[in-house]
Amino acid sequence: MRIEALHAREVAMRLIAPFETSFGITHDRRILLIELVTDQGSGWGEVTAPEAPFYNSETVDTAWLVLRDFLAPLVLGRAFTGPEELPAAMAPVRGHEMAKASIENAAWHAQAVHSGVALGHLLGGTRAAIECGVSLGIHRDIPALLDRIDRELGAGYRRIKLKIKPGSDVKVVSAVRQRFPQIHLTVDANSAYTLDDLPLLQRLDEYELDYIEQPLAWNEIYEHTALQKQLKTALCLDECIHNLRDTQAAIEMGACRVINIKLGRVSGHGEARRIQQYCLERDVPVWCGGMLESGIGRAHNIAMSSLPGFVLPGDVSASRRYWTKDLIEPEVTVNADGTIAVPTSPGLGYAIDTDFLLSRTVRTETWKRAASVAAG
């Protein structure tokens, strides 16, 4: 495939309900999409970076700049045997994994369409359906949270994940476990604690959690090793894992027993597959995390989750949990048994709702081999 152009598009989307984590509260999403045009057709990718640099160092605006000024020039006009070659081409740019992922994932989509196969199949997926869980933001009203969980379980979801932070942790988990003693329950701290909080974190051992996700610093593997030795509950790493090397270090050091693979955080399908294969060979369970994606990013997550080793329910849930209307048709839906069918039609398995996409677009730019041309 020869890459002819990149079309960048910022889309404004409002969440159905505010989503609170230890970073803050999100009401609206600025979603950056990349349409990659090749001599064989086009494909779509999504930059999963948030609006502010609190989850990691990337934002929508930094991704736009890095894509325009550095990544686009590295790939435009070049011919590649396949999407597997793109990471090496973009390697001179250090970091900026979410920006890189949008280009590589779009190339995988384009390749799947050109080959006439489903993206999941092209990546090596083997599942006809994936298990789904839900991630619930911080709730100060515990009865309302319990009612929300009851509704999510009634919709079939197989795992409940609670966002926690200091002051909103053990009491909440205790109430949930008392009301729902048998459910698969996890918590996600998004780096809100330190080793000084060990006594509090040890109290979470009482509640038979499947795992505690990223309790300590976003860039700290060693201290998670020290913490895991003091806990019965498995730790799951998220923000710490950017590539296979981080995964190898975390597992060999005993920093965790579960890995969350986010496509944007690990720079795309290629590195995600390497992490998945490494963990599969060592019987380390993995699952696919979410970043409040639109349906385009969600479709990529579904494809990746169909690979062997993704044995735990992920954060891939129905479009209507987040958006009144999504950017794709049909929207992502969850079956009564808490699964999502993996598409079998060529490409993503979903069509872009072009009219709605245009109605939500607030900024566009097209980058070609010769020059960068502003479109609006």
N, C-alpha and C positions, 0 to 999 in steps of 0.2 A: 504494500500500500504506500502511496505517496501522499503526504499531507499537504493539501492545497491551501487551507484556510482554517482559522479558528474564529468562531462567533461567540463572543462573551455576552451574557445577558443577566442583568440583576432583576430579580423578581421580588415583589413585596407581598408577603403572606402573613395574615393574622391567625394566631392559634385560636382554636375554639375556646380554650381556657388557659389562663396563665400557668407557666411551668416553673416551679421554684426548685433550685438546687442550692448547695452551699455557696455557689458563685453569685446568686441573685435570682431575680425573677425575669422570665422572658415572656413578653406579650406578643411581639411581632418578630418575624424572621425576614432578614434580607438574604435571599438565596441566590447564589451565583452559579449559573449554568454555563457549560461549555459545549457547543456543538462543533465537533471536529469533522471537517470535510476532506475526504480523500478522493483519489481517482477511482475508487471502487464504491463510493457511497459515503454516507455520513453516520455519525454516532453521537450519543449524548452522555455527558458526565456531569456530576454535581460537586461543587466545592462545598465540603461540609463544615467549613470554618464558621464559627459564630461571629456575632457582631463586635465583640470585645475580646481582648487577649487574656481571658481568665481560665478557660479550659486548657489552652496551650498558647503559643506565641502568635498563632495565625488569626487573622480576621478577614472579613469579606474584602476590605479595602487593601490590606497587604497582599492578599492573594491576587487581586486584580492587577496590582502593580507588578508583582513578580511574574505573573503569566504574560503580561504585555511586554515587559522590558527584558526578561531573561529566559523564560521557558519557551515562549512562542518562537523566538529566533533560533533556538536549538533544534526545533523539530520541523519548522515550516520549510517546504520544498524538498525534504529528505524522503527517500524511499526506505521502507522497513519491510523485512520479510513478514513480520507479524507484530502484535502488541508486545510480545516478550522483549523486543529490542528497545522499546521506548525508555525504560528506566535508565539504561546505560547512557542514552543520549542526553537525558536530563540530569545525570549524576554530577556535572560540574556545579550545579546549584545545591548548596548544602541546606538541609532541612526543607521547610515549606512542603511537607508531605501532602497536605490537603490540596494544594494547588497542583502538584504533580499528579495526584490521583485522578483529578478531573480529566486530564488529558489522556492518561493511560486507560482509564475506565471507558472513556468515549471511544478509544481505539478498539477495545475489546467488543463494545457494542457494534461498531461498524464492521468488524471482522465477522461477528456472529450473523449479522444481516447479510453480508456478502456471501457467506458460506451456506446460508439457508438453514441454520441451526439455532436452537435456543441458547442464550448466553450461558445458562447453567450447564448445559451439556458441553459447550465449548470449553468451559473452565474445568470440567471433570466431575461435575455434580452427578450424584447417583440417586438422590431422593426425589420421590414424586411429590412430597409435601414436607414442609418444615414446621417444627413446633414453635409456638409463639408464647411470649410472655409480655407483661406490661411493666413499664417504669412509671411510678407515681411520684410526682413532685412532693416537696415538703408540705404537710398539712398541719395547721395549728388546731384545727377542729377535729379531734380524734373520732367522735361519732360520725362525722361526715366522711372521714377517711374509711371507716369500717363499712359504711354504706357503699362507698365507691368500690371498695374491694369486692363486696358482695355482687355488685353489678358486673364487674370485670370477670369474676369467676363464672357468673351466670352466662356470660358471653363465650365461655369456653377456654379462656386463657389459662395456661398451664403453670405459670410462675408469676409471682408478684414480687416486684422489686421496689423497695422504699428508699427514697433519697433521705439521707440523714445528715445532721450536723450537730455540733455541741449545743445542748439544750433541747434538741428535738431528735432523740435517739432511743435510749433504753425504755423510757415510758411508752413511747409509740410502739416499739417492737413488742413489748410485753402485751399491750392491749390487742394488737393484731394477732399475736400467737394465741392468746386466750380465746379470742373469738373464732379463729381458724386454726385449730391445732394440727391439721393434717396437710396443709397446703405447702407447696414448694415456695419458700420465702427467702429472699436475699435482701441485703442492704447495700447502698452505694454512698460512700462518704465524699467522693470527689476531692480527696486530699485534705479533708477538714480537721484531721487529728494529728497528734505527734506521739512519740513514745511516752511522753509524760502522761498520756491518757490511757496507759496500759490497764489500770484497774477497771476503768469504764468499759474498754473494749473487751476485757475478759468477761464482763458480765453478759455480753452478747452470746457467749458460749452456752448460756442456759436455754436459748430459744431455738436450738436445732436449725440454724440457718444453713442453706446450701453453701453459701460463701459470703464473705464480707469483701466488698469491692473497693479497691484503692483507698484505704483509710489514711495512708501517710502521703508525704510530699510527692508531687507529680513527677519528679525526676530522681526519685530515691529508691533504688533497689536494695541496697545493703540493709537499711533500717527495716524494710519489710521482711528481710530474712530473720532479723532479730525478733520481730513481732510474731512471725509465723511459729517460731519455736515456743512461744508463750501462749498460743491459742490452740484449742481443739478444732475450731472452725477453720475451714479452708479459706485462704486469702485468694482473691482474684485480682490480677493487675490489669489496668486500663491505661491511664495516662503515661505510665512508665514504658510502655511497649511501643516502639516506633519501627522496629525491624526485627529480622531473625536474630541478629546478634543480641539485642535486648532480651529476646525470648530465651535464648540459650543461657544467658547469664542468670536470668531470674529462676529458671528451672534448675539449673545446676547448683545455684546457691541456696535453693530451698526457700526462695522468697514468696512463692505462691504455689497453689495446686491446680489453679484454673486460669485460663487466659481469655480475655475479651479481645476479639479481633474487630477493629473498626477500619473499614476500607480507607477512609480518609487519613486516619492517624498513622497507618502503615504505608501510605503512598500508593495504594492501588491493589488491583487483583493479583499482580505478580508476586509482590512481597507477602500478601495475605496467604497465597497458596503455599509459599515456602514455610511460613509459620505454621499453617494448618498441617502440612506434611510432617514437619519436625515434631509437633505435638502428637500427631496420630501415631507415629512410630514409638512414642514414649508413654502412650496411654494417658496423656494429659488432656482433659476435656476442654474444648473451646466453644465459644458461642459468639454470635454477631451482635455487636452493640449498635446503638443508634445515636444520631445527632440532630433530631428533629428535622429529618430530611423531607423533601417533597417526594412525590411518587417516583421521580426519576432516580434519586438516590436510593429509595426504598426498593425499587426493582433490582438494582445492583446488589443490594444486601440479600434479597431473596435468592438470587442466583448463587452468590457466594455461600450462603447457608446450606445449599443443597450438597455441598462437598462432604466426603467422609470426615468424621472427627467432630463435626458440629453436633454434639450429642445433647447439649443443654438448650432449653428454650431461650431464644434471643429476644432482643428489643424490637424486632420487626413485627409491627401490629397494623391494624386496619387504618386506612387513610382517615376515616371519619373520627378516629380518636383525636386527631390533631387539626384537620382542615374541614371547613364547611364544604369546600370543593377542592379537589386535588388537580395537579397538572397533567394527569394521565387518564386514559380511558382503556378499559374500565378501571375504577379505583381498586386499590388493594382491599380485599375483604378477608375475614377470618371465618373459617368453617366452625360449625357447632362444636367440633371436637378439639378446637384450639389449634388448628393447623392452617397454613396457607398453601394452596396448591402451587407447585413450581411450574411456571409457564413452559409449554412445549413448542410454541410457535417461534419462528425465527426472531432473533434479537432479544430485546427486553421482555417481550410478551405483552407489552402494553403500548398503546399509541399515545403520542403527545397531543394534548388538547390545544391545538395551535391558537384558536380564538381566545381561549381563556388565558393562555400563556401571554399573548400579546396584551390583553387587558390588564395584566398584573405587572408588566415590564416597566421598569423605571429608568433603565440605563442599558445601552448596548454599544458594542464596539466590535469591529471586524479586523482581524490581523491576518495579513497575507505575506507572502515571501518578500515582496518588494517594499512594502510600507505598511504602516498602521493607519487605517481609515476610520474615522469616527462616523458612526451611523446615527447617533442620537443621544 
